[in-house]
């Protein structure tokens, strides 16, 4: 889901060299990916009060302000740097709306947990259940989505995060390791462990799923 690395590097070079419009185009390319990253992780009760697009805008403003600093010392790929800024904003948003205003937020009607409703979700759950079967009907797709939502909700925060990073964001194991400050071996093991736990929830006791699912 992230922009092409070569194009990003070209725009970064343009920004470094003062090329007109390079910074605006660079940040624009990352608006939609950041919207997905934030939408995947925004607490449902908070999402009723804060639009993810507003957080995206805050991230992009901060990125623009700190871009010169990043360009002088790019310690990580640009998209991972933006993810780091976004994660900090998400934490700050949750802190303000879930702690400072806990009562008013928690009284509101909950909504479905964000995020996993897309084609990649259905692909993942179909892979975990049976790689030979692909959902074709809308009814099967809906059931797979319901089961995946429930399964992901039962994962620990760490397991849920690495599934989102690897599967929904399309980050490589190396990128995940970098973002989470893990060794590549540890990141790979955590991802495989999370997938095993997902499968355990989706197919309890090693049973085969019902016909059609």
C-alpha positions in Angstrom: 0.0 0.0 0.0 3.0 2.3 0.4 4.2 4.4 -2.6 6.9 3.1 -4.9 10.3 3.3 -3.2 12.1 4.7 -6.2 9.6 7.5 -6.7 9.8 8.3 -3.0 13.6 8.5 -3.2 13.3 10.8 -6.2 10.9 13.1 -4.4 13.2 13.1 -1.3 16.1 14.1 -3.5 14.0 16.8 -4.9 13.0 18.1 -1.5 16.7 17.9 -0.4 17.7 20.0 -3.4 14.9 22.5 -3.0 13.0 21.4 -6.1 9.7 23.4 -6.3 6.7 21.3 -5.3 8.7 18.2 -4.3 7.7 18.4 -0.6 4.0 18.9 -1.4 4.0 16.0 -3.8 6.0 13.8 -1.5 3.6 14.3 1.4 0.5 13.9 -0.9 1.7 10.5 -2.0 1.6 9.3 1.6 -1.8 10.8 2.6 -3.9 7.7 1.8 -1.4 5.1 3.2 -1.3 7.1 6.5 -5.1 7.2 6.5 -5.2 3.4 6.4 -2.5 3.0 9.1 -4.4 5.3 11.4 -7.8 3.9 10.6 -6.6 0.4 11.4 -5.6 1.4 14.9 -8.0 4.1 16.0 -10.2 3.0 18.9 -13.8 2.7 17.7 -15.2 5.0 20.5 -12.5 7.6 19.8 -13.2 7.3 16.0 -16.8 8.5 16.7 -15.3 11.8 17.9 -12.1 12.2 15.9 -11.8 11.7 12.1 -8.7 9.8 11.1 -8.2 12.4 8.3 -7.6 15.0 10.9 -4.9 12.9 12.5 -3.4 12.4 9.0 -3.3 16.1 8.5 -1.5 16.6 11.9 1.1 14.0 10.9 1.7 15.6 7.6 2.1 19.0 9.2 4.6 17.6 11.6 6.4 15.8 8.9 6.7 19.0 6.9 8.1 20.8 9.9 10.7 18.1 10.6 11.6 17.1 7.1 14.8 19.0 7.0 15.9 17.3 10.2 15.0 13.9 8.6 16.8 14.6 5.4 20.0 15.4 7.3 19.9 12.1 9.1 17.5 9.5 7.5 18.0 6.8 10.0 15.1 4.8 8.6 13.1 4.6 5.4 10.7 7.5 4.9 7.5 5.5 5.2 8.7 4.0 8.5 9.5 7.4 9.8 6.0 8.6 8.9 4.5 5.5 10.6 6.4 6.5 13.8 5.0 10.0 13.7 1.5 8.5 13.1 1.8 6.1 16.0 2.8 8.9 18.4 -0.3 10.9 17.2 -2.6 7.9 17.7 -1.3 7.4 21.3 -1.8 11.1 22.0 -5.3 11.0 20.6 -6.3 8.0 22.6 -4.8 9.5 25.7 -6.8 12.7 25.3 -10.1 11.1 24.5 -10.0 7.8 26.4 -8.4 9.1 29.6 -9.1 12.8 30.0 -12.8 12.3 28.8 -13.2 8.6 29.7 -16.8 8.8 30.9 -18.3 10.7 28.0 -16.5 8.6 25.4 -17.3 5.2 27.0 -21.0 6.1 27.3 -21.3 6.4 23.5 -22.6 3.5 21.5 -19.7 1.3 20.4 -19.2 0.5 16.8 -17.5 -2.4 15.0 -13.8 -2.6 15.5 -12.1 -0.7 12.6 -10.2 -1.9 9.8 -10.0 -5.3 8.7 -12.9 -5.1 6.1 -11.0 -5.2 2.8 -9.9 -7.7 0.2 -6.7 -8.5 2.0 -8.6 -9.6 5.1 -10.7 -12.1 3.1 -7.5 -13.4 1.4 -5.8 -13.8 4.8 -8.6 -15.7 6.4 -9.1 -17.9 3.3 -5.4 -18.7 3.4 -5.5 -19.6 7.1 -8.5 -21.9 6.7 -7.8 -23.5 3.4 -5.4 -22.3 0.7 -7.2 -24.4 -1.9 -10.5 -22.6 -1.4 -11.3 -19.0 -2.4 -14.5 -17.3 -1.3 -16.7 -16.5 -4.2 -20.1 -15.6 -2.9 -20.9 -12.4 -0.9 -22.4 -14.6 1.9 -19.1 -16.5 2.3 -17.1 -13.2 2.2 -19.3 -11.7 4.9 -18.9 -14.8 7.1 -15.2 -14.9 6.6 -15.0 -11.2 7.5 -17.0 -11.8 10.7 -14.8 -14.6 11.8 -11.7 -12.7 11.1 -12.9 -9.7 13.1 -13.6 -11.9 16.0 -10.3 -13.7 15.7 -8.2 -10.5 15.5 -10.0 -9.1 18.5 -8.8 -12.0 20.5 -5.2 -11.5 19.7 -2.8 -9.6 22.0 -1.9 -6.1 21.1 1.5 -7.2 19.9 0.2 -10.0 17.7 -2.6 -7.8 16.2 -0.1 -5.1 15.4 2.3 -7.4 13.5 -0.5 -8.9 11.5 -1.7 -5.5 10.5 1.9 -4.4 9.6 2.7 -7.5 7.6 -0.6 -8.3 5.9 -2.6 -5.0 5.7 0.3 -2.6 5.2 2.4 -5.0 3.2 5.6 -4.3 5.2 8.4 -6.8 4.8 9.8 -8.7 7.7 12.9 -6.5 7.6 10.8 -3.4 7.8 8.7 -4.7 10.7 11.8 -5.6 12.6 13.2 -2.1 12.0 9.9 -0.4 13.1 9.5 -2.6 16.2 13.2 -2.6 17.1 13.4 -6.4 16.9 15.8 -8.7 15.2 14.5 -10.1 11.9 14.3 -13.6 13.4 12.3 -12.3 16.3 9.9 -10.4 14.0 9.4 -13.4 11.8 8.7 -15.6 14.8 6.2 -13.1 16.2 4.4 -13.0 12.9 4.2 -16.8 12.6 3.0 -17.1 16.1 0.3 -14.6 15.5 -0.9 -16.5 12.4 -1.0 -19.7 14.4 -3.1 -18.1 17.0 -5.4 -16.7 14.4 -5.9 -20.1 12.8 -6.6 -21.6 16.3 -9.4 -19.1 16.8 -10.8 -19.6 13.3 -10.5 -23.4 13.3 -10.8 -24.5 16.9 -9.1 -27.8 17.9 -7.8 -28.3 14.4 -11.4 -28.9 13.0 -12.1 -28.2 9.4 -14.4 -25.2 8.8 -18.0 -25.7 7.7 -18.7 -26.5 4.1 -18.4 -23.3 2.0 -16.3 -21.6 4.6 
